[in-house]
Amino acid sequence: MIHLLTTLPFTLSIVKMNAPALEKVDCPLLLARIGNTPLVPITSPNARVQILGKAEWFNPGGSVKDRAGRAIFETAIADGRMTRAKILLDATSGNTGIAYAMVGAALGYRVALVMPENVSDERKKIVRAYGAELIVSDPLEGSDGAIRVARELAQDATKFFYADQYNNDANWRAHYETTAPEIWEQTRGRVTHFVAGVGTSGTLMGTGRRLKELNRAIQLIEVQPADELQVIEGLKYMASSIVPGIYDAQIADRHIAIDTDAAYRETHRAARAEGLFVGLSAGAAIAAARQIAAEIETGIVVVVLPDGGDRYLSTALWQ
Ligand code: PMP
C-alpha cells in the first residue's frame, strides 16, 4: 500500500528482505524528502516588511511540482485509477513532467508526457533521463496545444491514466496539506501576505485556502504575465488560456501583472544580489512581492520560488 504524503524520515526505500531483488516497497525515502523546503530571506524595499522566499528547488525533482506530482500519482494508485498495466499521461510545460517522471521511476510506474516543442532543452533531457516517454506538441500552441494532444491520446483509457493536473484536486490538495502548514509553522503564524504565480494554479489555490482557514486576514496575491505576449515559463495568462478547472479567480485578494522584462530584471538581481539562482517565474513572483512590500506598512510576505535557475541555462534568460 502507498502511504499518502508520508513524511516519516525512515519510511522504507530499501529492498525488502527475502523479496526478489529490486522489488519496490512503500514510499521510497526519496519521495519522503518532498516538501519541508526552507524559507530564505529576500531584500525588502521596506525595513518594516520581511520578504521570505519558499525555496522549492530543494525538492528532489527540483521544483514545486514535486508536491503535486507525488500527490496525483499516489492518489490515483490508492483509488485504483493508476495501475502497473497503465501509463500515466499528462500535458506539462516541464516541471510537473519531471516530477511525474521521478515519482514514476521511484515507484516503478510508466510515464508519458506531452510538452510543447519549445520548452527548454534541459526539461526534455531530464524527463528522458528518468525514463519517461516524451511526446512533443506544436510550439506555437504553447501549453494549451499540449493539453489538446494529451486529451486526444487519453481517449485510449485502457492504455493511459490521464492525470490531468489542470483539473485534478490532488494538485491543489498537495499544497493545502503541505505547503501551507509549512509556511504557517516556519513563520510561527506571523505570515501576513502570500504571493504565488499561477500555472495550473494548484500552488495558490491549495496554499491560499489553508492559510485563509488558519487566519482570514492573510492576503493572497496572484501573479500572472501582463498579457498573452509576455511568456513566463510555468505561468498562464488566464484571459486567453484554457482556464484550469481547479482555478478560482475569487481566491486571491489581489492580482498583480508582471511583464517579461520585469521578471528578467528581478531574476538577474536575485542571482547577483541575493545569491538566489532561480527560474523566471520566481523572478516574476519576487517582483510582485517587492511591490507589495513597498506598499504596505508592516508584515511578513512569503513568496513561492518554484524552481532554480539551472533549468533555464539554455534559454534567453541567461544568454
Ligand atoms: N513556475 C513554474 C516554473 C512552474 O513550472 C509552475 C507549474 N506550471 C508554476 C510556476 C505554477 O505552479 P502551479 O501549477 O501550481 O500554479
py3Dmol code that shows the C-alpha trace and the ligand (Angstrom):
import py3Dmol

protein = """\
ATOM      1  CA  MET A   1       0.000   0.000   0.000  1.00  0.00           C
ATOM      2  CA  ILE A   2       1.163   3.544  -0.686  1.00  0.00           C
ATOM      3  CA  HIS A   3       1.116   5.954   2.259  1.00  0.00           C
ATOM      4  CA  LEU A   4      -0.254   9.339   1.237  1.00  0.00           C
ATOM      5  CA  LEU A   5       2.102  12.248   1.859  1.00  0.00           C
ATOM      6  CA  THR A   6       4.194  10.319   4.347  1.00  0.00           C
ATOM      7  CA  THR A   7       6.855  12.484   5.971  1.00  0.00           C
ATOM      8  CA  LEU A   8       8.390   9.948   8.336  1.00  0.00           C
ATOM      9  CA  PRO A   9      12.159  10.166   7.984  1.00  0.00           C
ATOM     10  CA  PHE A  10      12.711   6.435   7.722  1.00  0.00           C
ATOM     11  CA  THR A  11       9.856   5.173   5.559  1.00  0.00           C
ATOM     12  CA  LEU A  12      11.471   2.329   3.763  1.00  0.00           C
ATOM     13  CA  SER A  13      13.171   2.647   0.450  1.00  0.00           C
ATOM     14  CA  ILE A  14      15.236  -0.417   0.989  1.00  0.00           C
ATOM     15  CA  VAL A  15      14.700  -3.633  -0.925  1.00  0.00           C
ATOM     16  CA  LYS A  16      12.611  -5.983   1.233  1.00  0.00           C
ATOM     17  CA  MET A  17      14.370  -8.871   2.987  1.00  0.00           C
ATOM     18  CA  ASN A  18      13.583 -12.228   1.392  1.00  0.00           C
ATOM     19  CA  ALA A  19      11.996 -10.473  -1.584  1.00  0.00           C
ATOM     20  CA  PRO A  20      13.240 -10.675  -5.158  1.00  0.00           C
ATOM     21  CA  ALA A  21      15.916  -8.105  -5.905  1.00  0.00           C
ATOM     22  CA  LEU A  22      14.726  -4.588  -6.731  1.00  0.00           C
ATOM     23  CA  GLU A  23      11.125  -5.061  -5.580  1.00  0.00           C
ATOM     24  CA  LYS A  24       9.662  -1.648  -4.811  1.00  0.00           C
ATOM     25  CA  VAL A  25       8.347  -1.072  -1.306  1.00  0.00           C
ATOM     26  CA  ASP A  26       6.163   1.631   0.246  1.00  0.00           C
ATOM     27  CA  CYS A  27       7.038   5.306  -0.186  1.00  0.00           C
ATOM     28  CA  PRO A  28      10.727   5.460  -1.091  1.00  0.00           C
ATOM     29  CA  LEU A  29      12.845   7.651   1.134  1.00  0.00           C
ATOM     30  CA  LEU A  30      13.429   9.899  -1.876  1.00  0.00           C
ATOM     31  CA  LEU A  31       9.723  10.815  -2.033  1.00  0.00           C
ATOM     32  CA  ALA A  32       9.604  11.417   1.714  1.00  0.00           C
ATOM     33  CA  ARG A  33      12.037  14.267   1.036  1.00  0.00           C
ATOM     34  CA  ILE A  34       9.440  16.208  -0.966  1.00  0.00           C
ATOM     35  CA  GLY A  35       8.343  19.327   0.916  1.00  0.00           C
ATOM     36  CA  ASN A  36       9.705  20.965   4.065  1.00  0.00           C
ATOM     37  CA  THR A  37      11.650  23.369   1.862  1.00  0.00           C
ATOM     38  CA  PRO A  38      13.431  26.306   3.518  1.00  0.00           C
ATOM     39  CA  LEU A  39      12.264  29.925   3.703  1.00  0.00           C
ATOM     40  CA  VAL A  40      15.059  32.228   2.616  1.00  0.00           C
ATOM     41  CA  PRO A  41      15.203  35.987   3.251  1.00  0.00           C
ATOM     42  CA  ILE A  42      14.979  38.335   0.248  1.00  0.00           C
ATOM     43  CA  THR A  43      15.997  42.013   0.414  1.00  0.00           C
ATOM     44  CA  SER A  44      12.937  44.138   1.122  1.00  0.00           C
ATOM     45  CA  PRO A  45      12.434  47.710  -0.081  1.00  0.00           C
ATOM     46  CA  ASN A  46      10.713  48.421   3.265  1.00  0.00           C
ATOM     47  CA  ALA A  47      12.563  47.946   6.584  1.00  0.00           C
ATOM     48  CA  ARG A  48       9.278  47.130   8.354  1.00  0.00           C
ATOM     49  CA  VAL A  49       8.385  44.334   5.932  1.00  0.00           C
ATOM     50  CA  GLN A  50      10.178  40.990   5.738  1.00  0.00           C
ATOM     51  CA  ILE A  51      10.139  39.032   2.449  1.00  0.00           C
ATOM     52  CA  LEU A  52      10.730  35.271   2.651  1.00  0.00           C
ATOM     53  CA  GLY A  53      11.115  33.007  -0.392  1.00  0.00           C
ATOM     54  CA  LYS A  54       9.896  29.388  -0.260  1.00  0.00           C
ATOM     55  CA  ALA A  55      12.850  27.715  -1.978  1.00  0.00           C
ATOM     56  CA  GLU A  56      11.125  24.928  -3.894  1.00  0.00           C
ATOM     57  CA  TRP A  57      14.188  23.805  -5.866  1.00  0.00           C
ATOM     58  CA  PHE A  58      15.217  21.979  -2.681  1.00  0.00           C
ATOM     59  CA  ASN A  59      12.671  19.295  -3.607  1.00  0.00           C
ATOM     60  CA  PRO A  60      14.343  16.139  -5.031  1.00  0.00           C
ATOM     61  CA  GLY A  61      12.915  16.713  -8.527  1.00  0.00           C
ATOM     62  CA  GLY A  62      13.991  20.349  -8.349  1.00  0.00           C
ATOM     63  CA  SER A  63      10.648  22.179  -8.302  1.00  0.00           C
ATOM     64  CA  VAL A  64       7.397  22.988  -6.536  1.00  0.00           C
ATOM     65  CA  LYS A  65       5.660  20.475  -8.810  1.00  0.00           C
ATOM     66  CA  ASP A  66       7.122  17.510  -6.907  1.00  0.00           C
ATOM     67  CA  ARG A  67       4.357  18.117  -4.353  1.00  0.00           C
ATOM     68  CA  ALA A  68       1.528  17.858  -6.890  1.00  0.00           C
ATOM     69  CA  GLY A  69       3.223  15.151  -8.974  1.00  0.00           C
ATOM     70  CA  ARG A  70       3.579  12.891  -5.965  1.00  0.00           C
ATOM     71  CA  ALA A  71       0.048  13.556  -4.664  1.00  0.00           C
ATOM     72  CA  ILE A  72      -1.537  12.988  -8.095  1.00  0.00           C
ATOM     73  CA  PHE A  73       0.389   9.742  -8.562  1.00  0.00           C
ATOM     74  CA  GLU A  74      -0.285   8.389  -5.079  1.00  0.00           C
ATOM     75  CA  THR A  75      -3.984   9.309  -5.049  1.00  0.00           C
ATOM     76  CA  ALA A  76      -4.533   7.561  -8.393  1.00  0.00           C
ATOM     77  CA  ILE A  77      -2.671   4.438  -7.243  1.00  0.00           C
ATOM     78  CA  ALA A  78      -4.610   4.375  -3.958  1.00  0.00           C
ATOM     79  CA  ASP A  79      -8.022   4.591  -5.672  1.00  0.00           C
ATOM     80  CA  GLY A  80      -7.072   2.148  -8.450  1.00  0.00           C
ATOM     81  CA  ARG A  81      -7.166   4.532 -11.455  1.00  0.00           C
ATOM     82  CA  MET A  82      -3.407   4.066 -11.963  1.00  0.00           C
ATOM     83  CA  THR A  83      -2.097   0.518 -12.248  1.00  0.00           C
ATOM     84  CA  ARG A  84       1.114  -1.111 -13.422  1.00  0.00           C
ATOM     85  CA  ALA A  85      -0.656  -2.000 -16.668  1.00  0.00           C
ATOM     86  CA  LYS A  86      -1.232   1.681 -17.464  1.00  0.00           C
ATOM     87  CA  ILE A  87       0.908   4.646 -18.419  1.00  0.00           C
ATOM     88  CA  LEU A  88       0.431   7.915 -16.528  1.00  0.00           C
ATOM     89  CA  LEU A  89      -0.137  10.611 -19.182  1.00  0.00           C
ATOM     90  CA  ASP A  90      -0.278  14.388 -18.847  1.00  0.00           C
ATOM     91  CA  ALA A  91       0.397  17.689 -20.584  1.00  0.00           C
ATOM     92  CA  THR A  92       3.081  19.773 -18.895  1.00  0.00           C
ATOM     93  CA  SER A  93       5.365  22.677 -19.632  1.00  0.00           C
ATOM     94  CA  GLY A  94       8.105  20.825 -17.810  1.00  0.00           C
ATOM     95  CA  ASN A  95       8.286  20.756 -14.055  1.00  0.00           C
ATOM     96  CA  THR A  96       5.225  18.576 -13.481  1.00  0.00           C
ATOM     97  CA  GLY A  97       6.575  16.219 -16.108  1.00  0.00           C
ATOM     98  CA  ILE A  98       9.888  15.995 -14.291  1.00  0.00           C
ATOM     99  CA  ALA A  99       8.016  15.328 -11.030  1.00  0.00           C
ATOM    100  CA  TYR A 100       5.868  12.573 -12.590  1.00  0.00           C
ATOM    101  CA  ALA A 101       8.934  11.047 -14.250  1.00  0.00           C
ATOM    102  CA  MET A 102      10.854  11.000 -10.972  1.00  0.00           C
ATOM    103  CA  VAL A 103       7.954   9.607  -8.922  1.00  0.00           C
ATOM    104  CA  GLY A 104       7.191   7.035 -11.627  1.00  0.00           C
ATOM    105  CA  ALA A 105      10.807   5.864 -11.682  1.00  0.00           C
ATOM    106  CA  ALA A 106      10.926   5.699  -7.875  1.00  0.00           C
ATOM    107  CA  LEU A 107       7.685   3.718  -7.611  1.00  0.00           C
ATOM    108  CA  GLY A 108       8.133   1.613 -10.756  1.00  0.00           C
ATOM    109  CA  TYR A 109       5.332   3.029 -12.962  1.00  0.00           C
ATOM    110  CA  ARG A 110       5.441   4.178 -16.593  1.00  0.00           C
ATOM    111  CA  VAL A 111       5.025   7.830 -17.573  1.00  0.00           C
ATOM    112  CA  ALA A 112       4.320   9.629 -20.892  1.00  0.00           C
ATOM    113  CA  LEU A 113       4.402  13.417 -21.184  1.00  0.00           C
ATOM    114  CA  VAL A 114       3.203  15.898 -23.779  1.00  0.00           C
ATOM    115  CA  MET A 115       5.272  19.102 -23.869  1.00  0.00           C
ATOM    116  CA  PRO A 116       5.345  21.996 -26.343  1.00  0.00           C
ATOM    117  CA  GLU A 117       8.420  21.544 -28.539  1.00  0.00           C
ATOM    118  CA  ASN A 118       9.928  24.862 -27.387  1.00  0.00           C
ATOM    119  CA  VAL A 119      10.201  24.022 -23.666  1.00  0.00           C
ATOM    120  CA  SER A 120      13.802  24.311 -22.546  1.00  0.00           C
ATOM    121  CA  ASP A 121      16.143  21.541 -23.661  1.00  0.00           C
ATOM    122  CA  GLU A 122      17.038  20.806 -20.057  1.00  0.00           C
ATOM    123  CA  ARG A 123      13.442  19.809 -19.285  1.00  0.00           C
ATOM    124  CA  LYS A 124      13.204  17.415 -22.228  1.00  0.00           C
ATOM    125  CA  LYS A 125      16.543  15.806 -21.369  1.00  0.00           C
ATOM    126  CA  ILE A 126      15.692  15.430 -17.688  1.00  0.00           C
ATOM    127  CA  VAL A 127      12.374  13.605 -18.272  1.00  0.00           C
ATOM    128  CA  ARG A 128      14.078  11.288 -20.741  1.00  0.00           C
ATOM    129  CA  ALA A 129      16.854  10.662 -18.208  1.00  0.00           C
ATOM    130  CA  TYR A 130      14.199   9.438 -15.753  1.00  0.00           C
ATOM    131  CA  GLY A 131      12.967   7.048 -18.448  1.00  0.00           C
ATOM    132  CA  ALA A 132       9.685   8.805 -19.305  1.00  0.00           C
ATOM    133  CA  GLU A 133       8.329   8.895 -22.856  1.00  0.00           C
ATOM    134  CA  LEU A 134       8.199  12.389 -24.377  1.00  0.00           C
ATOM    135  CA  ILE A 135       5.624  13.490 -26.965  1.00  0.00           C
ATOM    136  CA  VAL A 136       6.156  16.999 -28.358  1.00  0.00           C
ATOM    137  CA  SER A 137       3.307  19.309 -29.403  1.00  0.00           C
ATOM    138  CA  ASP A 138       3.182  22.385 -31.664  1.00  0.00           C
ATOM    139  CA  PRO A 139       5.355  25.123 -30.112  1.00  0.00           C
ATOM    140  CA  LEU A 140       3.037  27.829 -31.476  1.00  0.00           C
ATOM    141  CA  GLU A 141       0.134  26.414 -29.473  1.00  0.00           C
ATOM    142  CA  GLY A 142       2.008  26.526 -26.151  1.00  0.00           C
ATOM    143  CA  SER A 143       0.726  24.628 -23.117  1.00  0.00           C
ATOM    144  CA  ASP A 144      -2.849  24.629 -24.478  1.00  0.00           C
ATOM    145  CA  GLY A 145      -1.608  22.725 -27.554  1.00  0.00           C
ATOM    146  CA  ALA A 146      -0.029  20.123 -25.252  1.00  0.00           C
ATOM    147  CA  ILE A 147      -3.342  19.805 -23.370  1.00  0.00           C
ATOM    148  CA  ARG A 148      -5.201  19.166 -26.656  1.00  0.00           C
ATOM    149  CA  VAL A 149      -2.747  16.427 -27.705  1.00  0.00           C
ATOM    150  CA  ALA A 150      -2.934  14.774 -24.261  1.00  0.00           C
ATOM    151  CA  ARG A 151      -6.759  14.814 -24.365  1.00  0.00           C
ATOM    152  CA  GLU A 152      -6.666  13.139 -27.764  1.00  0.00           C
ATOM    153  CA  LEU A 153      -4.276  10.379 -26.589  1.00  0.00           C
ATOM    154  CA  ALA A 154      -6.253   9.936 -23.358  1.00  0.00           C
ATOM    155  CA  GLN A 155      -9.180   8.569 -25.404  1.00  0.00           C
ATOM    156  CA  ASP A 156      -7.367   5.235 -25.070  1.00  0.00           C
ATOM    157  CA  ALA A 157      -8.327   4.717 -21.423  1.00  0.00           C
ATOM    158  CA  THR A 158      -7.099   1.128 -21.284  1.00  0.00           C
ATOM    159  CA  LYS A 159      -3.564   2.251 -22.097  1.00  0.00           C
ATOM    160  CA  PHE A 160      -3.390   5.577 -20.268  1.00  0.00           C
ATOM    161  CA  PHE A 161      -4.333   7.079 -16.929  1.00  0.00           C
ATOM    162  CA  TYR A 162      -4.846  10.748 -17.836  1.00  0.00           C
ATOM    163  CA  ALA A 163      -3.560  12.615 -14.763  1.00  0.00           C
ATOM    164  CA  ASP A 164      -4.953  15.994 -15.949  1.00  0.00           C
ATOM    165  CA  GLN A 165      -3.172  18.248 -13.445  1.00  0.00           C
ATOM    166  CA  TYR A 166      -5.334  21.210 -14.503  1.00  0.00           C
ATOM    167  CA  ASN A 167      -8.498  19.508 -13.261  1.00  0.00           C
ATOM    168  CA  ASN A 168      -7.144  17.145 -10.610  1.00  0.00           C
ATOM    169  CA  ASP A 169      -7.992  18.064  -6.994  1.00  0.00           C
ATOM    170  CA  ALA A 170      -4.929  16.165  -5.733  1.00  0.00           C
ATOM    171  CA  ASN A 171      -2.890  19.020  -7.276  1.00  0.00           C
ATOM    172  CA  TRP A 172      -4.184  21.841  -5.034  1.00  0.00           C
ATOM    173  CA  ARG A 173      -4.719  19.477  -2.094  1.00  0.00           C
ATOM    174  CA  ALA A 174      -0.973  18.721  -2.037  1.00  0.00           C
ATOM    175  CA  HIS A 175      -0.390  22.384  -1.196  1.00  0.00           C
ATOM    176  CA  TYR A 176      -3.304  22.503   1.241  1.00  0.00           C
ATOM    177  CA  GLU A 177      -1.741  19.562   3.113  1.00  0.00           C
ATOM    178  CA  THR A 178       1.938  20.528   2.910  1.00  0.00           C
ATOM    179  CA  THR A 179       2.943  23.988   1.603  1.00  0.00           C
ATOM    180  CA  ALA A 180       0.524  25.992   3.769  1.00  0.00           C
ATOM    181  CA  PRO A 181       1.161  24.231   7.110  1.00  0.00           C
ATOM    182  CA  GLU A 182       4.911  24.511   6.468  1.00  0.00           C
ATOM    183  CA  ILE A 183       4.673  28.280   5.907  1.00  0.00           C
ATOM    184  CA  TRP A 184       2.453  28.653   8.975  1.00  0.00           C
ATOM    185  CA  GLU A 185       4.958  26.799  11.156  1.00  0.00           C
ATOM    186  CA  GLN A 186       8.051  28.406   9.647  1.00  0.00           C
ATOM    187  CA  THR A 187       6.678  31.923  10.292  1.00  0.00           C
ATOM    188  CA  ARG A 188       5.144  30.864  13.621  1.00  0.00           C
ATOM    189  CA  GLY A 189       1.771  32.033  12.317  1.00  0.00           C
ATOM    190  CA  ARG A 190       3.041  35.540  11.531  1.00  0.00           C
ATOM    191  CA  VAL A 191       2.744  35.422   7.720  1.00  0.00           C
ATOM    192  CA  THR A 192       0.591  38.355   6.520  1.00  0.00           C
ATOM    193  CA  HIS A 193       0.843  38.050   2.703  1.00  0.00           C
ATOM    194  CA  PHE A 194       1.276  35.066   0.390  1.00  0.00           C
ATOM    195  CA  VAL A 195       2.443  35.600  -3.205  1.00  0.00           C
ATOM    196  CA  ALA A 196       2.377  32.929  -5.945  1.00  0.00           C
ATOM    197  CA  GLY A 197       2.310  32.799  -9.732  1.00  0.00           C
ATOM    198  CA  VAL A 198      -0.377  30.681 -11.372  1.00  0.00           C
ATOM    199  CA  GLY A 199       0.082  27.945 -13.960  1.00  0.00           C
ATOM    200  CA  THR A 200      -2.356  25.183 -13.087  1.00  0.00           C
ATOM    201  CA  SER A 201      -2.999  27.401 -10.006  1.00  0.00           C
ATOM    202  CA  GLY A 202      -2.575  24.418  -7.658  1.00  0.00           C
ATOM    203  CA  THR A 203       0.022  26.221  -5.518  1.00  0.00           C
ATOM    204  CA  LEU A 204      -2.109  29.321  -4.954  1.00  0.00           C
ATOM    205  CA  MET A 205      -5.455  27.513  -4.586  1.00  0.00           C
ATOM    206  CA  GLY A 206      -4.242  24.933  -2.069  1.00  0.00           C
ATOM    207  CA  THR A 207      -1.871  27.084  -0.032  1.00  0.00           C
ATOM    208  CA  GLY A 208      -4.260  30.041  -0.155  1.00  0.00           C
ATOM    209  CA  ARG A 209      -7.294  28.081   1.036  1.00  0.00           C
ATOM    210  CA  ARG A 210      -5.450  26.615   4.010  1.00  0.00           C
ATOM    211  CA  LEU A 211      -3.785  29.900   5.004  1.00  0.00           C
ATOM    212  CA  LYS A 212      -7.187  31.649   4.953  1.00  0.00           C
ATOM    213  CA  GLU A 213      -8.557  28.927   7.253  1.00  0.00           C
ATOM    214  CA  LEU A 214      -5.646  29.477   9.624  1.00  0.00           C
ATOM    215  CA  ASN A 215      -6.043  33.272   9.560  1.00  0.00           C
ATOM    216  CA  ARG A 216      -8.634  35.049   7.398  1.00  0.00           C
ATOM    217  CA  ALA A 217      -6.595  38.259   7.455  1.00  0.00           C
ATOM    218  CA  ILE A 218      -3.744  36.749   5.378  1.00  0.00           C
ATOM    219  CA  GLN A 219      -3.731  38.452   1.974  1.00  0.00           C
ATOM    220  CA  LEU A 220      -3.351  36.248  -1.101  1.00  0.00           C
ATOM    221  CA  ILE A 221      -1.622  37.756  -4.125  1.00  0.00           C
ATOM    222  CA  GLU A 222      -1.869  36.087  -7.531  1.00  0.00           C
ATOM    223  CA  VAL A 223       0.801  36.747 -10.165  1.00  0.00           C
ATOM    224  CA  GLN A 224       0.137  36.406 -13.895  1.00  0.00           C
ATOM    225  CA  PRO A 225       2.011  37.543 -17.012  1.00  0.00           C
ATOM    226  CA  ALA A 226       0.840  41.026 -18.070  1.00  0.00           C
ATOM    227  CA  ASP A 227      -0.616  39.796 -21.389  1.00  0.00           C
ATOM    228  CA  GLU A 228      -0.509  36.822 -23.740  1.00  0.00           C
ATOM    229  CA  LEU A 229       2.726  38.017 -25.368  1.00  0.00           C
ATOM    230  CA  GLN A 230       4.621  38.038 -22.060  1.00  0.00           C
ATOM    231  CA  VAL A 231       5.868  34.473 -21.886  1.00  0.00           C
ATOM    232  CA  ILE A 232       6.964  33.433 -18.390  1.00  0.00           C
ATOM    233  CA  GLU A 233       7.567  29.676 -18.367  1.00  0.00           C
ATOM    234  CA  GLY A 234       5.265  27.947 -15.891  1.00  0.00           C
ATOM    235  CA  LEU A 235       2.743  30.802 -15.666  1.00  0.00           C
ATOM    236  CA  LYS A 236      -0.533  31.258 -17.557  1.00  0.00           C
ATOM    237  CA  TYR A 237      -2.244  34.410 -18.766  1.00  0.00           C
ATOM    238  CA  MET A 238      -5.728  33.220 -17.859  1.00  0.00           C
ATOM    239  CA  ALA A 239      -7.728  35.631 -20.047  1.00  0.00           C
ATOM    240  CA  SER A 240      -6.556  33.915 -23.247  1.00  0.00           C
ATOM    241  CA  SER A 241      -5.860  30.363 -21.999  1.00  0.00           C
ATOM    242  CA  ILE A 242      -7.769  27.154 -21.367  1.00  0.00           C
ATOM    243  CA  VAL A 243      -8.721  28.011 -17.769  1.00  0.00           C
ATOM    244  CA  PRO A 244      -7.833  25.187 -15.331  1.00  0.00           C
ATOM    245  CA  GLY A 245     -10.854  23.573 -13.666  1.00  0.00           C
ATOM    246  CA  ILE A 246      -9.168  23.914 -10.266  1.00  0.00           C
ATOM    247  CA  TYR A 247      -8.663  27.696 -10.719  1.00  0.00           C
ATOM    248  CA  ASP A 248     -10.902  30.091  -8.796  1.00  0.00           C
ATOM    249  CA  ALA A 249     -10.253  33.750  -9.643  1.00  0.00           C
ATOM    250  CA  GLN A 250     -12.039  34.785  -6.417  1.00  0.00           C
ATOM    251  CA  ILE A 251      -9.472  33.227  -4.067  1.00  0.00           C
ATOM    252  CA  ALA A 252      -6.822  35.930  -4.443  1.00  0.00           C
ATOM    253  CA  ASP A 253      -7.357  39.259  -2.696  1.00  0.00           C
ATOM    254  CA  ARG A 254      -5.209  40.912  -5.291  1.00  0.00           C
ATOM    255  CA  HIS A 255      -3.885  40.208  -8.795  1.00  0.00           C
ATOM    256  CA  ILE A 256      -0.543  41.563  -9.977  1.00  0.00           C
ATOM    257  CA  ALA A 257       0.507  41.524 -13.642  1.00  0.00           C
ATOM    258  CA  ILE A 258       4.241  41.240 -14.352  1.00  0.00           C
ATOM    259  CA  ASP A 259       5.812  41.739 -17.776  1.00  0.00           C
ATOM    260  CA  THR A 260       8.697  39.635 -19.031  1.00  0.00           C
ATOM    261  CA  ASP A 261      11.234  42.479 -18.712  1.00  0.00           C
ATOM    262  CA  ALA A 262      10.462  42.961 -15.009  1.00  0.00           C
ATOM    263  CA  ALA A 263      10.676  39.184 -14.445  1.00  0.00           C
ATOM    264  CA  TYR A 264      14.062  39.060 -16.225  1.00  0.00           C
ATOM    265  CA  ARG A 265      15.407  42.014 -14.210  1.00  0.00           C
ATOM    266  CA  GLU A 266      14.297  40.507 -10.906  1.00  0.00           C
ATOM    267  CA  THR A 267      15.647  37.029 -11.784  1.00  0.00           C
ATOM    268  CA  HIS A 268      19.064  38.514 -12.621  1.00  0.00           C
ATOM    269  CA  ARG A 269      19.025  40.711  -9.499  1.00  0.00           C
ATOM    270  CA  ALA A 270      18.123  37.760  -7.257  1.00  0.00           C
ATOM    271  CA  ALA A 271      21.130  35.790  -8.523  1.00  0.00           C
ATOM    272  CA  ARG A 272      23.636  38.643  -8.265  1.00  0.00           C
ATOM    273  CA  ALA A 273      22.414  40.493  -5.197  1.00  0.00           C
ATOM    274  CA  GLU A 274      20.903  37.702  -3.119  1.00  0.00           C
ATOM    275  CA  GLY A 275      22.700  34.526  -4.228  1.00  0.00           C
ATOM    276  CA  LEU A 276      19.340  33.099  -5.287  1.00  0.00           C
ATOM    277  CA  PHE A 277      19.686  31.416  -8.681  1.00  0.00           C
ATOM    278  CA  VAL A 278      16.008  30.958  -9.586  1.00  0.00           C
ATOM    279  CA  GLY A 279      13.772  30.483 -12.618  1.00  0.00           C
ATOM    280  CA  LEU A 280      11.879  33.229 -14.436  1.00  0.00           C
ATOM    281  CA  SER A 281       8.532  32.630 -12.704  1.00  0.00           C
ATOM    282  CA  ALA A 282      10.318  33.036  -9.355  1.00  0.00           C
ATOM    283  CA  GLY A 283      11.707  36.348 -10.649  1.00  0.00           C
ATOM    284  CA  ALA A 284       8.153  37.431 -11.545  1.00  0.00           C
ATOM    285  CA  ALA A 285       6.879  36.427  -8.098  1.00  0.00           C
ATOM    286  CA  ILE A 286       9.735  38.246  -6.334  1.00  0.00           C
ATOM    287  CA  ALA A 287       8.955  41.389  -8.371  1.00  0.00           C
ATOM    288  CA  ALA A 288       5.347  41.207  -7.141  1.00  0.00           C
ATOM    289  CA  ALA A 289       6.415  40.517  -3.527  1.00  0.00           C
ATOM    290  CA  ARG A 290       8.730  43.550  -3.529  1.00  0.00           C
ATOM    291  CA  GLN A 291       5.938  45.692  -4.958  1.00  0.00           C
ATOM    292  CA  ILE A 292       3.631  44.587  -2.116  1.00  0.00           C
ATOM    293  CA  ALA A 293       6.369  45.140   0.489  1.00  0.00           C
ATOM    294  CA  ALA A 294       6.878  48.715  -0.740  1.00  0.00           C
ATOM    295  CA  GLU A 295       3.156  49.449  -0.432  1.00  0.00           C
ATOM    296  CA  ILE A 296       2.280  48.041   2.987  1.00  0.00           C
ATOM    297  CA  GLU A 297       3.141  49.403   6.450  1.00  0.00           C
ATOM    298  CA  THR A 298       4.442  46.255   8.064  1.00  0.00           C
ATOM    299  CA  GLY A 299       4.225  42.485   7.629  1.00  0.00           C
ATOM    300  CA  ILE A 300       5.767  39.194   6.528  1.00  0.00           C
ATOM    301  CA  VAL A 301       5.439  38.426   2.828  1.00  0.00           C
ATOM    302  CA  VAL A 302       6.014  34.809   1.781  1.00  0.00           C
ATOM    303  CA  VAL A 303       6.650  34.240  -1.933  1.00  0.00           C
ATOM    304  CA  VAL A 304       6.921  30.901  -3.744  1.00  0.00           C
ATOM    305  CA  LEU A 305      10.126  30.393  -5.770  1.00  0.00           C
ATOM    306  CA  PRO A 306       9.012  27.451  -7.970  1.00  0.00           C
ATOM    307  CA  ASP A 307      12.361  26.292  -9.377  1.00  0.00           C
ATOM    308  CA  GLY A 308      16.074  27.005  -9.768  1.00  0.00           C
ATOM    309  CA  GLY A 309      17.929  28.856 -12.494  1.00  0.00           C
ATOM    310  CA  ASP A 310      19.916  25.932 -13.865  1.00  0.00           C
ATOM    311  CA  ARG A 311      16.803  24.686 -15.649  1.00  0.00           C
ATOM    312  CA  TYR A 312      16.968  27.815 -17.883  1.00  0.00           C
ATOM    313  CA  LEU A 313      20.658  27.949 -18.805  1.00  0.00           C
ATOM    314  CA  SER A 314      19.913  27.281 -22.481  1.00  0.00           C
ATOM    315  CA  THR A 315      17.141  29.900 -22.669  1.00  0.00           C
ATOM    316  CA  ALA A 316      17.291  33.633 -23.432  1.00  0.00           C
ATOM    317  CA  LEU A 317      17.254  34.314 -19.688  1.00  0.00           C
ATOM    318  CA  TRP A 318      20.985  33.652 -19.417  1.00  0.00           C
ATOM    319  CA  GLN A 319      22.194  34.410 -22.980  1.00  0.00           C
TER     320      GLN A 319
END
"""
ligand_1 = """\
16
PMP
N 6.508 28.300 -12.069
C 6.989 27.228 -12.715
C 8.408 27.265 -13.206
C 6.174 26.113 -12.944
O 6.652 25.061 -13.593
C 4.830 26.143 -12.479
C 3.944 24.977 -12.762
N 3.256 25.118 -14.003
C 4.366 27.282 -11.806
C 5.245 28.340 -11.609
C 2.944 27.407 -11.327
O 2.556 26.454 -10.374
P 1.057 25.948 -10.333
O 0.873 24.995 -11.472
O 0.930 25.286 -9.000
O 0.155 27.133 -10.483
"""
view = py3Dmol.view(width=600, height=400)
view.addModel(protein, "pdb")
view.setStyle({"model": 0}, {"cartoon": {"style": "trace"}})
view.addModel(ligand_1, "xyz")
view.setStyle({"model": 1}, {"stick": {}})
view.zoomTo()
view.show()
